[in-house]
């Protein structure tokens, strides 16, 4: 066990520590699914894997609490697999290494997986603790939330028995979330025939060290997007130095602001040194434009062996124009809540090379009409470049219910325990609540959690001091769930 296993409350930290030892990147969840089923068998609660790959657990009511409403506790089992450039970590085989610094738990060179491993650990704690008092408790631990909410989308209707629903995937202690944005994936693709490289030299240009971050929670912080910053350089190099594009790789997760991008350019030998100066100038410009936000920018050029082929010039120019014109960032704030993002897009992933180009964007909005407006705006942009654009993974927003009985209970208990009022919020980040409510519309739902920061990045961290009050609130609310 690591040092975090000795933190309090033991029910959360012991289980989170065990979870860090189980590989669980999105798309590779067989090990964690079996881990959860084995756990449930060991502690004596009903559990099964459903048709969507989700794990469902059910714990009977404490004697005398059988007439209480059934509470659903929900979290997702997968984590975003981001790592530092110098890390050799294999997310499919290696455990997460944790350490404590200044009151926060971090991971060594990788994402921590507290999003949403802490929610899973809290569920495990509830399921194994027989000293708690509660009505019937149901748990839903969903698969592949981070890559498209696939588990929630494939959740069978009629499977859940709950009346109330606590989502444990919010990331600021003291905030109760009662609504969230919907989202849609936009993927633009193009097949092309490569042409022979007739240039004299070739270089790889790398931009890295940006903060990246969660494209819902942190899209309003003005962080640099590696793809958008790279296209500024590429456009200048093509127009001013006669450079030609051979390849582009930028970003790796649809819901993470890309912190790294690489391009391969071919160009006249005499233009290599001017290109290096152009990159240095662009690096200085980024540092100036983002001087209070980005602190570790690396932007550099490496001489490489000439690639055999290039992107055809007309297609190259069209792709560069489309990437340059593509919207990225906040579109607008909610008019009646001007401090909350309503609509945004994240230019997440670019792949160009080998005869194909692919660009992936996640657009979010708390309004369905604005979500589709942005998606269609992006479609128009890529259509002009001759690309085929497909929409997928669409999910609706979660409409707030300020009169929620569960919300009233949470606010009461929070104030009793903490001596102050909780904050009720609507998040721009997408939560599975909207998808699950689409299948179980009568559920009374609120989302909450302890404090996490910088999820989806290697700076992800969890504030230790918020774990115990989170646990105390969760267990007290379960004890006070109203009668049916």
C-alpha positions as CSV (number, residue, x, y, z in Angstrom):
1,X,0.0,0.0,0.0
2,X,1.1,3.6,-0.6
3,X,1.0,6.4,1.9
4,X,-2.4,7.5,0.8
5,X,-4.0,4.3,2.1
6,X,-3.4,5.6,5.7
7,X,-5.3,8.8,5.2
8,X,-8.8,9.4,6.6
9,X,-11.5,8.5,6.0
10,X,-10.1,5.0,5.5
11,X,-13.2,3.9,3.6
12,X,-12.3,6.2,0.7
13,X,-8.5,6.2,0.8
14,X,-8.0,2.5,1.2
15,X,-10.3,1.8,-1.8
16,X,-8.8,4.6,-3.9
17,X,-5.3,3.3,-3.3
18,X,-6.5,-0.2,-4.4
19,X,-8.1,1.3,-7.5
20,X,-4.8,3.0,-8.5
21,X,-3.2,-0.4,-8.8
22,X,-5.8,-1.5,-11.5
23,X,-5.2,-0.3,-15.0
24,X,-8.4,1.4,-16.3
25,X,-7.8,3.7,-19.2
26,X,-10.9,4.3,-21.4
27,X,-11.4,1.5,-23.8
28,X,-9.5,-1.0,-21.7
29,X,-11.7,-1.8,-18.7
30,X,-11.7,-5.6,-18.4
31,X,-9.4,-5.5,-15.4
32,X,-11.3,-2.9,-13.4
33,X,-14.7,-4.5,-14.2
34,X,-13.4,-7.8,-12.7
35,X,-11.8,-6.0,-9.8
36,X,-15.2,-4.4,-8.9
37,X,-17.1,-7.7,-9.3
38,X,-14.5,-9.5,-7.0
39,X,-14.8,-6.6,-4.5
40,X,-18.6,-7.0,-4.4
41,X,-18.3,-10.7,-3.9
42,X,-15.8,-10.3,-1.1
43,X,-18.0,-7.8,0.9
44,X,-21.2,-9.7,0.3
45,X,-23.3,-7.4,-1.9
46,X,-25.2,-8.2,-5.1
47,X,-23.3,-7.2,-8.3
48,X,-23.3,-7.9,-12.0
49,X,-22.0,-6.5,-15.3
50,X,-24.9,-5.3,-17.5
51,X,-25.2,-5.3,-21.3
52,X,-23.5,-1.9,-21.5
53,X,-20.4,-3.0,-19.6
54,X,-21.4,-1.1,-16.5
55,X,-21.1,-2.6,-13.0
56,X,-24.3,-2.6,-10.9
57,X,-24.2,-3.2,-7.1
58,X,-27.1,-3.5,-4.7
59,X,-26.9,-3.3,-0.9
60,X,-29.9,-4.1,1.3
61,X,-31.3,-1.6,3.7
62,X,-30.2,-1.5,7.3
63,X,-32.8,-3.3,9.4
64,X,-35.6,-0.7,10.2
65,X,-34.8,1.4,7.1
66,X,-36.5,-0.8,4.5
67,X,-39.2,1.7,3.8
68,X,-36.8,4.4,2.7
69,X,-36.4,5.6,-0.9
70,X,-33.7,3.7,-2.8
71,X,-30.6,5.8,-3.4
72,X,-28.5,5.4,-6.6
73,X,-24.8,6.2,-6.2
74,X,-23.1,6.6,-9.6
75,X,-19.6,7.2,-10.8
76,X,-17.5,6.1,-13.9
77,X,-14.7,3.5,-13.8
78,X,-12.5,4.8,-16.6
79,X,-9.8,7.4,-16.4
80,X,-8.1,9.7,-19.0
81,X,-4.7,8.3,-19.9
82,X,-2.5,11.4,-20.2
83,X,1.2,11.3,-19.3
84,X,4.3,13.6,-19.3
85,X,6.4,13.5,-22.4
86,X,9.3,11.8,-20.6
87,X,7.1,9.2,-18.9
88,X,7.3,5.5,-20.0
89,X,4.1,4.7,-18.2
90,X,1.8,2.1,-19.9
91,X,-1.8,2.7,-18.8
92,X,-2.9,-0.8,-19.9
93,X,-0.5,-2.5,-17.6
94,X,1.1,-0.2,-15.0
95,X,-0.4,1.0,-11.7
96,X,-0.6,4.8,-11.0
97,X,2.1,6.0,-8.6
98,X,0.8,8.5,-6.1
99,X,2.4,11.0,-3.8
100,X,1.3,13.7,-1.4
101,X,2.5,17.4,-1.6
102,X,1.1,20.4,0.2
103,X,-2.2,18.8,1.2
104,X,-2.9,17.3,-2.3
105,X,-2.6,13.9,-3.8
106,X,-0.8,13.8,-7.2
107,X,0.4,11.1,-9.6
108,X,4.0,10.7,-10.8
109,X,4.0,11.8,-14.4
110,X,0.5,10.8,-15.3
111,X,-3.1,11.7,-14.7
112,X,-4.2,10.6,-11.2
113,X,-7.5,9.0,-12.0
114,X,-9.3,10.8,-9.1
115,X,-11.8,11.7,-11.9
116,X,-13.7,9.6,-11.2
117,X,-11.8,7.1,-9.0
118,X,-12.8,9.0,-5.9
119,X,-16.5,8.5,-6.7
120,X,-15.8,4.8,-7.3
121,X,-13.9,4.5,-4.0
122,X,-16.7,6.2,-2.1
123,X,-19.2,3.7,-3.5
124,X,-16.9,0.9,-2.5
125,X,-16.7,2.4,1.0
126,X,-20.5,2.5,1.3
127,X,-20.9,-1.0,0.1
128,X,-18.4,-2.5,2.5
129,X,-19.2,-0.5,5.7
130,X,-21.8,-2.4,7.7
131,X,-21.8,0.1,10.5
132,X,-23.7,2.7,8.3
133,X,-27.4,3.2,8.5
134,X,-29.3,3.6,5.2
135,X,-32.2,2.5,3.1
136,X,-31.7,0.4,0.0
137,X,-28.6,1.5,-1.9
138,X,-27.9,0.9,-5.6
139,X,-24.6,1.6,-7.3
140,X,-24.0,2.2,-11.0
141,X,-20.3,2.4,-12.1
142,X,-20.3,3.2,-15.8
143,X,-17.9,2.3,-18.5
144,X,-16.1,4.7,-20.9
145,X,-17.5,8.0,-19.7
146,X,-14.5,9.9,-20.8
147,X,-14.6,8.8,-24.5
148,X,-18.3,9.3,-25.1
149,X,-20.5,8.2,-22.2
150,X,-20.8,4.8,-23.8
151,X,-21.8,2.9,-20.6
152,X,-24.5,5.4,-19.8
153,X,-25.8,5.4,-23.3
154,X,-26.0,1.6,-23.4
155,X,-27.6,1.4,-19.9
156,X,-30.6,-0.9,-20.2
157,X,-34.0,0.6,-19.4
158,X,-35.7,-1.0,-16.5
159,X,-32.5,-2.1,-14.8
160,X,-32.3,0.6,-12.1
161,X,-34.6,0.5,-9.1
162,X,-33.7,3.8,-7.4
163,X,-35.8,6.8,-6.6
164,X,-33.0,9.3,-5.9
165,X,-29.7,9.6,-7.6
166,X,-26.3,11.0,-6.4
167,X,-23.8,11.4,-9.2
168,X,-20.3,11.5,-7.6
169,X,-18.4,13.1,-10.5
170,X,-18.4,16.8,-9.5
171,X,-15.1,18.4,-8.6
172,X,-15.5,21.3,-6.2
173,X,-16.4,20.5,-2.5
174,X,-19.3,22.7,-1.4
175,X,-20.9,22.9,-4.8
176,X,-24.0,20.9,-5.6
177,X,-24.5,20.6,-9.3
178,X,-28.1,20.5,-10.6
179,X,-27.6,20.9,-14.3
180,X,-24.9,20.4,-17.0
181,X,-24.3,21.0,-20.7
182,X,-24.9,18.6,-23.5
183,X,-22.3,17.8,-26.1
184,X,-21.6,16.4,-29.5
185,X,-18.5,15.1,-31.3
186,X,-17.7,16.5,-34.7
187,X,-15.3,14.4,-36.9
188,X,-14.1,15.7,-40.2
189,X,-12.1,13.4,-42.5
190,X,-10.5,13.4,-45.9
191,X,-8.7,10.9,-48.0
192,X,-5.9,12.1,-50.4
193,X,-3.2,10.7,-52.5
194,X,0.3,11.7,-51.3
195,X,2.7,13.3,-53.7
196,X,6.5,12.9,-54.0
197,X,8.6,15.1,-51.8
198,X,10.7,17.4,-54.0
199,X,12.0,19.6,-51.2
200,X,15.6,19.7,-50.0
201,X,15.2,19.4,-46.2
202,X,12.8,18.4,-43.5
203,X,12.1,19.3,-39.9
204,X,9.9,18.2,-37.1
205,X,8.3,21.2,-35.2
206,X,7.1,20.4,-31.7
207,X,5.0,22.5,-29.4
208,X,4.5,21.1,-25.9
209,X,4.4,22.0,-22.2
210,X,1.0,23.8,-22.4
211,X,-1.3,23.3,-19.5
212,X,-4.1,21.5,-21.4
213,X,-7.0,20.7,-19.2
214,X,-10.7,19.7,-19.1
215,X,-12.5,21.1,-22.1
216,X,-15.6,21.6,-20.1
217,X,-14.4,22.8,-16.7
218,X,-11.4,24.8,-17.9
219,X,-12.4,26.0,-21.3
220,X,-13.1,29.5,-20.0
221,X,-9.6,29.9,-18.5
222,X,-8.0,31.1,-21.7
223,X,-5.5,28.2,-21.9
224,X,-3.6,27.8,-25.1
225,X,-4.7,25.0,-27.5
226,X,-1.7,23.4,-29.0
227,X,-3.4,22.7,-32.4
228,X,-4.6,26.3,-32.7
229,X,-1.1,27.7,-31.8
230,X,0.6,25.3,-34.2
231,X,-1.5,26.3,-37.1
232,X,-0.4,29.9,-36.8
233,X,3.2,28.8,-37.2
234,X,2.4,26.4,-40.1
235,X,0.4,29.0,-42.0
236,X,3.3,31.5,-41.8
237,X,5.9,28.8,-42.8
238,X,3.9,27.8,-45.8
239,X,3.2,31.4,-47.0
240,X,6.5,32.9,-46.2
241,X,9.1,30.1,-46.5
242,X,7.6,27.8,-49.1
243,X,7.2,25.0,-46.5
244,X,5.2,21.9,-47.3
245,X,3.2,19.8,-44.9
246,X,4.0,16.1,-44.5
247,X,2.3,15.2,-41.3
248,X,0.5,16.6,-38.2
249,X,-0.3,14.9,-34.8
250,X,-1.9,17.0,-32.1
251,X,-4.0,16.1,-29.0
252,X,-5.2,12.7,-28.0
253,X,-8.5,13.0,-26.1
254,X,-11.7,14.6,-27.3
255,X,-12.5,16.2,-23.9
256,X,-9.0,17.5,-23.1
257,X,-7.5,20.7,-24.3
258,X,-4.5,19.6,-26.3
259,X,-1.2,20.4,-24.7
260,X,1.1,19.1,-27.4
261,X,1.2,19.1,-31.2
262,X,3.9,18.1,-33.8
263,X,4.2,18.7,-37.5
264,X,6.6,17.5,-40.1
265,X,7.5,20.1,-42.7
266,X,9.6,19.9,-45.9
267,X,11.2,23.0,-47.2
268,X,14.2,24.5,-49.1
269,X,17.5,24.0,-47.2
270,X,18.1,27.7,-47.2
271,X,14.8,28.2,-45.2
272,X,15.6,25.9,-42.3
273,X,17.3,28.6,-40.3
274,X,14.6,31.2,-41.0
275,X,12.1,28.6,-39.9
276,X,13.9,28.1,-36.6
277,X,13.8,31.9,-36.0
278,X,10.1,32.0,-36.9
279,X,9.4,29.2,-34.3
280,X,11.5,31.1,-31.7
281,X,9.5,34.3,-32.4
282,X,6.2,32.4,-32.2
283,X,7.2,30.9,-28.9
284,X,7.9,34.4,-27.6
285,X,4.5,35.5,-28.9
286,X,2.7,32.7,-27.1
287,X,4.6,33.4,-23.8
288,X,3.6,37.0,-24.1
289,X,-0.1,36.4,-25.1
290,X,-0.5,33.8,-22.3
291,X,2.0,35.1,-19.8
292,X,-0.3,34.7,-16.8
293,X,-1.5,31.3,-17.9
294,X,1.1,29.2,-19.7
295,X,4.5,28.9,-17.9
296,X,6.4,26.0,-19.4
297,X,6.0,26.5,-23.2
298,X,8.4,24.5,-25.4
299,X,8.5,25.2,-29.1
300,X,11.4,23.9,-31.1
301,X,12.6,22.5,-34.4
302,X,14.6,19.3,-35.1
303,X,16.2,18.3,-38.4
304,X,15.0,15.0,-39.6
305,X,15.4,12.7,-42.6
306,X,13.3,13.7,-45.5
307,X,9.9,12.0,-45.7
308,X,9.2,10.4,-49.1
309,X,5.8,12.0,-49.6
310,X,3.9,15.2,-48.8
311,X,0.3,16.3,-48.6
312,X,-0.8,17.7,-52.1
313,X,-0.5,21.5,-52.0
314,X,-4.1,22.4,-52.7
315,X,-5.3,19.9,-50.0
316,X,-2.6,21.2,-47.6
317,X,-3.7,24.8,-48.1
318,X,-7.4,23.8,-47.6
319,X,-6.6,21.9,-44.4
320,X,-4.5,24.7,-42.9
321,X,-7.2,27.2,-43.7
322,X,-9.9,25.1,-42.1
323,X,-7.9,24.5,-38.9
324,X,-7.0,28.2,-38.8
325,X,-10.7,29.2,-39.2
326,X,-12.2,26.5,-37.0
327,X,-13.6,28.0,-33.8
328,X,-12.0,26.9,-30.5
329,X,-13.0,28.0,-27.0
330,X,-16.0,29.8,-25.5
331,X,-18.7,30.8,-27.9
332,X,-20.8,32.6,-25.3
333,X,-21.9,32.7,-21.7
334,X,-25.4,32.0,-20.3
335,X,-27.2,35.3,-20.6
336,X,-28.9,35.0,-17.3
337,X,-25.8,33.5,-15.6
338,X,-23.0,35.5,-17.2
339,X,-20.3,33.8,-15.1
340,X,-21.2,30.3,-16.5
341,X,-20.2,29.1,-20.0
342,X,-23.2,28.2,-22.2
343,X,-21.5,27.1,-25.4
344,X,-18.0,26.1,-26.4
345,X,-15.9,24.0,-28.8
346,X,-12.6,22.2,-28.3
347,X,-10.3,21.5,-31.3
348,X,-9.1,18.3,-29.7
349,X,-7.3,16.0,-32.1
350,X,-5.7,16.4,-35.5
351,X,-4.1,13.6,-37.5
352,X,-2.7,14.3,-41.0
353,X,-0.5,11.8,-42.8
354,X,-0.4,8.6,-44.7
355,X,-3.0,9.7,-47.1
356,X,-5.7,10.7,-44.6
357,X,-6.7,13.7,-42.5
358,X,-8.9,13.5,-39.4
359,X,-10.0,16.4,-37.2
360,X,-12.0,15.8,-34.0
361,X,-13.9,18.4,-32.0
362,X,-16.1,18.3,-28.9
363,X,-18.8,21.0,-28.8
364,X,-20.8,21.6,-25.6
365,X,-23.8,23.7,-24.8
366,X,-26.5,23.9,-22.2
367,X,-28.9,24.8,-25.1
368,X,-29.7,22.2,-27.7
369,X,-30.1,24.8,-30.4
370,X,-26.8,26.4,-29.7
371,X,-25.1,23.0,-29.6
372,X,-26.3,22.2,-33.0
373,X,-25.5,25.7,-34.3
374,X,-21.9,25.4,-33.3
375,X,-21.7,21.8,-34.7
376,X,-23.2,23.0,-38.0
377,X,-20.9,26.0,-38.1
378,X,-17.9,23.7,-37.8
379,X,-19.4,21.4,-40.4
380,X,-19.6,24.3,-42.8
381,X,-15.9,25.2,-42.1
382,X,-14.7,21.7,-42.9
383,X,-17.0,21.3,-45.9
384,X,-15.2,24.2,-47.5
385,X,-12.0,22.2,-47.2
386,X,-13.6,19.3,-49.0
387,X,-13.8,17.2,-45.8
388,X,-16.6,14.8,-44.9
389,X,-18.1,15.7,-41.5
390,X,-19.9,13.4,-39.2
391,X,-21.7,14.1,-35.9
392,X,-21.7,11.4,-33.2
393,X,-22.0,10.8,-29.5
394,X,-24.7,13.6,-29.0
395,X,-26.1,13.9,-25.5
396,X,-28.6,16.4,-24.2
397,X,-28.2,18.9,-21.4
398,X,-29.4,18.3,-17.9
399,X,-32.2,20.8,-17.0
400,X,-31.9,22.1,-13.4
401,X,-34.6,21.3,-10.8
402,X,-34.1,23.8,-8.0
403,X,-37.1,22.3,-6.1
404,X,-35.4,18.9,-5.8
405,X,-36.2,17.1,-2.6
406,X,-32.7,15.6,-2.7
407,X,-31.1,19.0,-3.1
408,X,-33.0,20.3,-0.1
409,X,-31.7,17.4,2.0
410,X,-28.2,17.9,0.9
411,X,-28.3,21.6,1.6
412,X,-29.7,21.0,5.1
413,X,-27.1,18.4,6.1
414,X,-24.2,20.4,4.5
415,X,-25.1,23.5,6.6
416,X,-25.5,21.4,9.8
417,X,-22.1,19.8,9.3
418,X,-20.1,22.8,7.9
419,X,-21.9,25.9,9.4
420,X,-22.4,27.6,6.1
421,X,-24.5,27.2,3.0
422,X,-23.5,25.1,0.0
423,X,-23.4,26.6,-3.5
424,X,-25.8,25.4,-6.1
425,X,-24.4,25.5,-9.6
426,X,-24.9,24.5,-13.2
427,X,-21.8,23.1,-14.9
428,X,-20.5,23.4,-18.5
429,X,-18.9,20.0,-18.2
430,X,-21.0,17.1,-19.4
431,X,-22.2,14.7,-16.8
432,X,-23.8,11.3,-17.3
433,X,-26.9,12.6,-15.4
434,X,-28.5,13.9,-18.6
435,X,-28.1,10.5,-20.4
436,X,-29.4,8.5,-17.4
437,X,-32.3,10.8,-16.8
438,X,-33.3,10.3,-20.5
439,X,-33.9,6.6,-19.5
440,X,-35.1,7.2,-16.0
441,X,-36.8,10.6,-16.1
442,X,-38.4,10.3,-12.6
443,X,-35.1,10.2,-10.7
444,X,-34.4,13.1,-8.4
445,X,-30.7,13.8,-9.1
446,X,-27.8,16.0,-7.7
447,X,-24.1,15.8,-8.4
448,X,-21.4,16.4,-5.9
449,X,-17.8,15.5,-4.9
450,X,-14.7,16.5,-3.1
451,X,-12.2,19.0,-4.7
452,X,-10.2,17.9,-7.7
453,X,-8.2,20.2,-9.9
454,X,-6.8,19.9,-13.5
455,X,-8.4,16.6,-14.4
456,X,-7.4,15.2,-17.8
457,X,-3.8,16.6,-17.3
458,X,-0.6,15.3,-15.6
459,X,-1.2,18.0,-12.9
460,X,-4.5,16.4,-11.8
461,X,-4.7,16.5,-8.0
462,X,-7.1,15.8,-5.2
463,X,-7.4,18.0,-2.1
464,X,-7.0,15.7,0.9
465,X,-8.9,18.0,3.4
466,X,-12.1,17.7,1.4
467,X,-12.4,13.8,1.5
468,X,-13.6,13.6,5.1
469,X,-16.4,16.2,4.9
470,X,-17.5,14.6,1.6
471,X,-17.7,11.2,3.3
472,X,-19.5,12.6,6.3
473,X,-22.1,14.3,4.1
474,X,-22.6,11.3,1.9
475,X,-23.2,8.9,4.9
476,X,-25.4,11.3,6.8
477,X,-27.6,11.9,3.7
478,X,-28.0,8.1,3.2
479,X,-29.2,7.8,6.8
480,X,-31.7,10.6,6.3
481,X,-33.2,9.6,2.9
482,X,-37.0,10.1,3.3
483,X,-39.5,7.3,3.3
484,X,-41.2,6.2,0.1
